[in-house]
Amino acid sequence: MTFIPYLNFDGQCAEALTFYAEIFGANDLTLMPLSDAPDSENMPASDRIMYGHIMVGEACLMASDFMPGMPVKLMESVSVNHPVPDAATGQRIFAALAEEGQITMPFGPTFFSKAFGMVRDRFGTNWMIGVAPEQQP
């Protein structure tokens, strides 16, 4: 069993998932706008994304936009944790996420990781990027 993060945006889903696909090296990007829904579904005429995901290997990150006119509640209390194999990879991803975003904990060594940092990206998604602790024999 696994958990799959599902992010919500206010009209920026396509831009956000395209950005995430690029920086994480996704092997699949799927975007389904409301305008692709069958007429029988009576969905609003909109290019907002009703379903989207990226795949990075076997890992999935899903997202959609709020429906037009719905009140938007930002992702204040949730973070997406992304372990990286080494500090250089983590620094590259962290720097990309921090561009036009807000660093909440600078990327660097901690007592629990060779490198770890937290950032809220320009789309409002909170990220935790870190090198996984070494396995004990």
C-alpha positions in Angstrom: 0.0 0.0 0.0 1.2 3.5 -0.7 -0.1 7.1 -0.3 -0.3 9.4 -3.2 -0.1 13.2 -2.6 -3.0 15.1 -4.4 -2.4 18.8 -4.7 -5.1 21.5 -5.5 -4.4 24.7 -7.4 -6.4 27.9 -8.3 -5.9 27.7 -12.1 -2.1 27.0 -12.0 -2.3 23.2 -12.1 -1.0 22.7 -15.7 1.9 25.2 -15.1 2.8 23.6 -11.7 2.7 19.9 -12.9 4.7 20.9 -16.1 7.3 22.5 -13.8 7.4 19.6 -11.4 7.7 17.1 -14.3 10.7 19.0 -15.6 12.6 19.4 -12.3 11.9 15.8 -11.0 12.5 14.2 -14.4 9.0 12.7 -14.8 8.5 9.9 -17.3 4.8 10.8 -17.7 2.8 14.0 -17.5 -1.0 13.8 -17.8 -3.3 16.9 -17.9 -7.0 16.7 -18.5 -8.8 20.0 -18.6 -12.5 20.5 -17.8 -13.0 21.3 -21.5 -12.2 17.6 -22.3 -15.2 16.3 -20.2 -18.1 15.0 -22.3 -21.0 17.4 -22.7 -23.3 15.0 -20.8 -21.2 15.8 -17.6 -22.3 19.4 -17.6 -18.9 20.6 -16.5 -18.0 24.3 -16.8 -16.3 25.5 -19.9 -12.8 26.0 -18.6 -9.2 25.1 -19.3 -8.7 24.4 -15.6 -7.3 20.9 -14.9 -9.9 18.4 -13.6 -7.2 15.7 -13.4 -3.5 15.7 -13.7 -0.5 13.6 -12.6 3.2 13.1 -13.1 5.0 9.8 -12.7 8.6 9.7 -11.6 9.5 6.1 -11.9 6.9 4.3 -9.9 6.1 7.4 -7.8 3.0 9.5 -8.6 2.0 13.0 -7.8 -1.6 14.0 -8.6 -3.2 17.4 -8.8 -6.2 19.4 -10.1 -7.5 22.9 -10.1 -10.4 24.0 -7.9 -13.6 24.3 -9.9 -14.3 27.8 -11.2 -16.0 29.9 -8.5 -15.0 27.5 -5.7 -13.4 29.1 -2.7 -9.6 28.4 -2.7 -8.0 27.0 0.4 -4.2 26.9 0.1 -2.0 24.0 1.2 -0.9 25.6 4.5 -0.4 22.6 6.7 0.8 19.9 4.3 4.2 19.3 2.8 5.4 16.9 0.1 8.5 15.1 1.3 10.9 14.1 -1.5 14.0 12.0 -0.6 17.0 12.5 -2.9 20.0 10.2 -3.4 22.7 12.9 -2.7 23.1 16.5 -1.6 23.9 17.8 -5.2 20.6 16.4 -6.5 18.8 17.8 -3.5 20.4 21.3 -4.0 19.4 21.4 -7.7 15.8 20.4 -6.9 15.6 22.7 -3.9 17.0 25.7 -5.8 14.4 25.2 -8.6 11.5 25.0 -6.2 12.8 28.0 -4.3 12.8 30.2 -7.4 10.1 32.8 -6.8 9.1 30.8 -3.7 9.9 31.1 0.0 12.6 29.2 1.8 11.3 28.1 5.2 14.5 26.1 6.1 17.7 26.6 4.1 19.0 23.4 2.4 22.0 22.1 4.3 23.4 19.5 6.7 21.3 18.6 9.8 21.7 16.2 12.6 19.4 13.8 10.8 20.5 14.2 7.2 23.5 15.0 5.1 21.3 17.7 3.5 17.7 18.8 4.1 15.6 21.9 3.5 12.0 23.1 3.3 10.5 25.5 0.8 7.1 26.8 -0.3 7.2 27.0 -4.1 5.6 29.8 -6.2 2.5 27.7 -6.6 2.0 27.5 -2.8 3.1 23.8 -2.4 5.3 23.1 0.6 8.3 20.8 0.0 10.7 18.9 2.2 13.8 17.9 0.2 16.4 15.7 1.9 19.0 13.0 1.6 17.7 9.9 3.2 19.6 8.8 6.3 22.2 6.1 5.7 21.0 2.6 6.5 22.6 1.0 9.6 24.0 -2.6 9.0 
